[in-house]
Amino acid sequence: MTRSRANDPNVCGVTAAIAVIDGKWKTALLWPLESGPHRPGEILRLLPGLTEKVLTQALREMEADGLVHREVHDVRPLKTVYSLTEFGRDLCEALAPLADWGHRRLDRLVAGERPASQPESVAV
């Protein structure tokens, strides 16, 4: 999905929302920021596998979309802190039911339940 769809007024609301959180790391980034402001190094430690380059890119996109606020403190060395905006907190609240559904799905898979689209094998 292209980033331009996030700003296209002619797409459905779900498509516009998914365009904003599209990518491997954006929803994962919401999780630590939901608990309060964090410096980039702290976020990298909380999310193993996330690189500094990808973190910077994702945070810039999220800032452009109005989800995060970037604050640079004028000290040496510069101290940058990221936090959720009110709009970002709204997104977290909107995603909470989806996260609950995802956890229920994972619980079913762990319990060995077969997804509805996969019928049981019939012995011949």
C-alpha positions in Angstrom: 0.0 0.0 0.0 1.4 3.4 -0.9 1.7 6.3 1.6 -0.3 8.5 -0.8 -3.4 6.4 0.1 -3.2 7.7 3.6 -4.1 11.2 2.3 -6.5 10.2 -0.5 -10.1 11.4 0.4 -11.6 8.9 -2.1 -10.6 5.7 -0.2 -12.6 4.0 2.6 -11.7 4.8 6.1 -10.2 1.4 6.9 -7.8 1.8 3.9 -6.8 5.3 5.0 -6.1 4.0 8.6 -4.1 1.0 7.4 -2.0 3.2 5.2 -0.9 5.1 8.3 0.1 2.0 10.3 1.3 0.0 7.3 4.7 -1.6 7.8 6.4 -4.1 10.1 7.2 -1.7 12.9 4.6 1.1 13.2 2.1 -0.8 15.4 5.0 -2.1 17.5 6.3 1.5 18.0 2.9 2.5 19.3 3.2 0.1 22.2 6.2 1.7 24.0 5.1 5.2 23.2 1.7 4.4 24.8 3.4 4.2 28.2 5.0 7.6 27.8 7.8 9.5 26.1 10.9 7.6 25.0 14.3 8.4 23.5 15.2 6.5 20.3 17.8 4.4 22.1 15.2 3.2 24.6 12.9 2.2 21.8 15.6 0.3 20.0 16.3 -1.7 23.2 12.6 -2.5 23.7 12.2 -3.7 20.1 14.9 -6.2 19.1 15.4 -6.5 15.4 14.5 -2.8 14.8 17.4 -0.9 13.2 18.2 2.8 13.8 17.5 3.6 10.1 14.1 2.0 10.1 13.2 3.5 13.5 14.1 7.0 12.2 12.1 6.5 9.0 9.0 5.1 10.8 9.1 7.9 13.4 9.4 10.6 10.7 6.4 9.1 8.9 4.4 8.8 12.1 5.3 12.4 12.9 4.1 13.5 9.4 0.9 11.7 10.0 0.3 13.5 13.3 0.7 10.3 15.5 3.9 11.2 17.3 5.5 14.4 18.6 9.3 14.9 18.4 10.9 17.1 21.0 14.5 18.1 20.7 16.1 19.4 24.0 18.8 22.0 23.4 21.6 20.2 25.4 24.8 18.8 24.3 24.6 16.1 23.0 21.2 16.8 21.6 18.4 14.9 23.4 15.5 13.8 21.3 12.3 12.4 22.8 9.2 11.0 21.1 5.7 10.8 22.5 2.3 10.1 21.2 0.0 12.9 20.2 -3.6 13.0 21.2 -4.3 11.7 17.6 -1.8 8.9 18.2 -3.5 7.9 21.5 -6.9 7.9 19.6 -5.3 5.4 17.2 -4.2 3.2 20.0 -7.7 3.1 21.4 -9.1 2.3 18.0 -6.6 -0.6 17.6 -7.3 -2.1 21.1 -10.3 -4.2 19.9 -8.2 -5.4 16.9 -5.4 -6.4 19.3 -7.9 -8.3 21.5 -9.2 -10.2 18.4 -5.6 -11.0 17.4 -4.9 -12.4 20.9 -8.0 -14.6 20.8 -7.0 -15.9 17.4 -3.5 -16.8 18.7 -5.1 -18.5 21.7 -7.2 -20.6 19.3 -4.2 -21.6 17.3 -2.2 -22.6 20.4 -5.2 -24.6 21.5 -5.1 -26.5 18.2 -8.4 -25.2 16.9 -8.7 -25.3 13.1 -9.6 -22.1 11.3 -13.1 -22.1 9.9 -11.8 -22.1 6.3 -10.0 -25.4 6.8 -12.4 -28.3 7.1 -11.3 -31.5 8.8 -9.9 -34.2 6.5 -12.3 -37.0 5.6 -10.9 -40.5 5.8 -11.5 -42.4 2.6 
